[in-house]
Amino acid sequence: MSGLRDDEPPTDDGFVTYVRKRLPHPLLRRWPDEAEPLSSAFGYRRTANIRRRYDLPGRRRAGFLAAGDALCTFNPIHGQGMAVAAMSAVVLRETLSGPRRIPTTRCVQKALPAASRQAWGISAGSDRSMPGAVGSALASGPADRVAGWYLRRVLERYPGDPVVGTAFRSVLGLCAPVTSLFAPSVARAVLLRPPMPTPAEPPTSPEEPGA
Ligand SMILES: Cc1cc2nc3c(=O)[nH]c(=O)nc-3n(C[C@H](O)[C@H](O)[C@H](O)COP(=O)(O)OP(=O)(O)OC[C@H]3O[C@@H](n4cnc5c(N)ncnc54)[C@H](O)[C@@H]3O)c2cc1C
């Protein structure tokens, strides 16, 4: 469960009430009644996105390698960190098994940021509009404004439009590149179709939109 400032989930007895209030459908609201708690609720309040640029000149020490959260930490609300840690491990494996017999720290540290680039764009990009947000990710140019306009149309359509919804969820889950949001079928729906109403009921089979 997550909530913005002044609406954070409580970690005391109020937690279950909060869960019931926030879950949008009776099917989901049943869950806290039937679930058995394994522990008390824990809170986590550090939501900064932090990227350390060890790939830049003068910022790396030979023999020292940073990956996963040590290189790039995300606001956990976006659920990106484990996927990025796994993708970093794949980049590390590929770099270490490259044709050079002993890859330098520089070569490995320069390859690693690719694993977190998309997740960083999603996390830092979404959090830019949070009230009181500060940091280098706030800087934006004309291209960001056009992308922001397009993304707002995606967000209006993804809950009800199966084409936009499938593409958007694949990008959020880091299973597809951001460019797939501009594929012709998705762009047509985003630019030409009005938003479809969000289904009132959750999908009950994999074939239904949103499943
Ligand atoms: C509340 C919360 C919710 C999250 N939800 C999601 C989610 O839904 N999906 C998702 O993908 N990611 C999520 N994440 C992010 C994810 O947990 C991290 O991105 C991921 O665990 C990073 O892996 P890591 O191996 O880089 O670091 P870690 O998992 O932090 O591992 C580092 C390890 O190093 C150990 N260590 C530290 N210092 C030393 C030392 N000096 N000597 C020896 N050992 C040391 C630590 O004890 C730890 O075990 C969430 C994070 C938080 C905080």
The ligand as an SDF file (V2000), in Angstrom:
LIG
                    3D

 53 58  0  0  0  0  0  0  0  0999 V2000
    9.8090   -0.9130    0.6090 C   0  0  0  0  0  0  0  0  0  0  0  0
   10.4480   -1.3760   -0.6670 C   0  0  0  0  0  0  0  0  0  0  0  0
    9.6470   -1.9850   -1.6360 C   0  0  0  0  0  0  0  0  0  0  0  0
   10.2210   -2.4190   -2.8310 C   0  0  0  0  0  0  0  0  0  0  0  0
    9.4100   -2.9920   -3.7730 N   0  0  0  0  0  0  0  0  0  0  0  0
    9.9460   -3.4190   -4.9330 C   0  0  0  0  0  0  0  0  0  0  0  0
    9.1380   -4.0660   -5.9100 C   0  0  0  0  0  0  0  0  0  0  0  0
    7.9300   -4.2390   -5.7500 O   0  0  0  0  0  0  0  0  0  0  0  0
    9.7440   -4.4730   -7.0460 N   0  0  0  0  0  0  0  0  0  0  0  0
   11.0850   -4.2970   -7.2900 C   0  0  0  0  0  0  0  0  0  0  0  0
   11.5830   -4.6940   -8.3450 O   0  0  0  0  0  0  0  0  0  0  0  0
   11.8770   -3.7100   -6.3680 N   0  0  0  0  0  0  0  0  0  0  0  0
   11.3500   -3.2630   -5.2000 C   0  0  0  0  0  0  0  0  0  0  0  0
   12.1550   -2.6650   -4.2610 N   0  0  0  0  0  0  0  0  0  0  0  0
   13.5760   -2.4410   -4.5800 C   0  0  0  0  0  0  0  0  0  0  0  0
   14.4380   -3.6850   -4.3570 C   0  0  0  0  0  0  0  0  0  0  0  0
   14.2240   -4.2160   -3.0700 O   0  0  0  0  0  0  0  0  0  0  0  0
   15.9120   -3.2800   -4.5130 C   0  0  0  0  0  0  0  0  0  0  0  0
   16.0790   -2.4900   -5.6820 O   0  0  0  0  0  0  0  0  0  0  0  0
   16.8180   -4.4970   -4.6410 C   0  0  0  0  0  0  0  0  0  0  0  0
   16.7000   -5.2840   -3.4620 O   0  0  0  0  0  0  0  0  0  0  0  0
   18.2600   -4.0640   -4.8460 C   0  0  0  0  0  0  0  0  0  0  0  0
   19.1020   -5.1880   -4.8250 O   0  0  0  0  0  0  0  0  0  0  0  0
   20.6180   -5.0290   -4.4360 P   0  0  0  0  0  0  0  0  0  0  0  0
   21.1910   -6.4090   -4.4920 O   0  0  0  0  0  0  0  0  0  0  0  0
   21.2590   -3.9800   -5.2840 O   0  0  0  0  0  0  0  0  0  0  0  0
   20.6390   -4.4440   -2.9520 O   0  0  0  0  0  0  0  0  0  0  0  0
   20.0720   -5.1080   -1.5860 P   0  0  0  0  0  0  0  0  0  0  0  0
   18.9130   -6.0110   -1.8710 O   0  0  0  0  0  0  0  0  0  0  0  0
   19.8820   -3.9580   -0.6450 O   0  0  0  0  0  0  0  0  0  0  0  0
   21.2680   -6.0260   -1.1220 O   0  0  0  0  0  0  0  0  0  0  0  0
   22.4130   -5.5000   -0.5390 C   0  0  0  0  0  0  0  0  0  0  0  0
   22.8990   -6.4970    0.5170 C   0  0  0  0  0  0  0  0  0  0  0  0
   24.1840   -6.0860    0.9660 O   0  0  0  0  0  0  0  0  0  0  0  0
   24.2080   -6.2500    2.3780 C   0  0  0  0  0  0  0  0  0  0  0  0
   25.2560   -5.3420    2.8910 N   0  0  0  0  0  0  0  0  0  0  0  0
   25.1920   -4.0020    3.0360 C   0  0  0  0  0  0  0  0  0  0  0  0
   26.3480   -3.5430    3.5490 N   0  0  0  0  0  0  0  0  0  0  0  0
   27.1500   -4.6130    3.7090 C   0  0  0  0  0  0  0  0  0  0  0  0
   28.4890   -4.7610    4.1820 C   0  0  0  0  0  0  0  0  0  0  0  0
   29.2140   -3.7370    4.5990 N   0  0  0  0  0  0  0  0  0  0  0  0
   28.9980   -6.0080    4.2320 N   0  0  0  0  0  0  0  0  0  0  0  0
   28.2840   -7.0910    3.8010 C   0  0  0  0  0  0  0  0  0  0  0  0
   27.0170   -6.9880    3.3300 N   0  0  0  0  0  0  0  0  0  0  0  0
   26.4610   -5.7640    3.2870 C   0  0  0  0  0  0  0  0  0  0  0  0
   22.8110   -5.8910    2.8340 C   0  0  0  0  0  0  0  0  0  0  0  0
   22.5400   -6.4520    4.1060 O   0  0  0  0  0  0  0  0  0  0  0  0
   21.9890   -6.5460    1.7390 C   0  0  0  0  0  0  0  0  0  0  0  0
   21.6750   -7.8870    2.0070 O   0  0  0  0  0  0  0  0  0  0  0  0
   11.6170   -2.2270   -3.0660 C   0  0  0  0  0  0  0  0  0  0  0  0
   12.4100   -1.6160   -2.0820 C   0  0  0  0  0  0  0  0  0  0  0  0
   11.8350   -1.1900   -0.9060 C   0  0  0  0  0  0  0  0  0  0  0  0
   12.7150   -0.5270    0.1270 C   0  0  0  0  0  0  0  0  0  0  0  0
  1  2  1  0
  2  3  1  0
  2 52  2  0
  3  4  2  0
  4  5  1  0
  4 50  1  0
  5  6  2  0
  6  7  1  0
  6 13  1  0
  7  8  2  0
  7  9  1  0
  9 10  1  0
 10 11  2  0
 10 12  1  0
 12 13  2  0
 13 14  1  0
 14 15  1  0
 14 50  1  0
 15 16  1  0
 16 17  1  0
 16 18  1  0
 18 19  1  0
 18 20  1  0
 20 21  1  0
 20 22  1  0
 22 23  1  0
 23 24  1  0
 24 25  2  0
 24 26  1  0
 24 27  1  0
 27 28  1  0
 28 29  2  0
 28 30  1  0
 28 31  1  0
 31 32  1  0
 32 33  1  0
 33 34  1  0
 33 48  1  0
 34 35  1  0
 35 36  1  0
 35 46  1  0
 36 37  1  0
 36 45  1  0
 37 38  2  0
 38 39  1  0
 39 40  1  0
 39 45  2  0
 40 41  1  0
 40 42  2  0
 42 43  1  0
 43 44  2  0
 44 45  1  0
 46 47  1  0
 46 48  1  0
 48 49  1  0
 50 51  2  0
 51 52  1  0
 52 53  1  0
M  END
$$$$
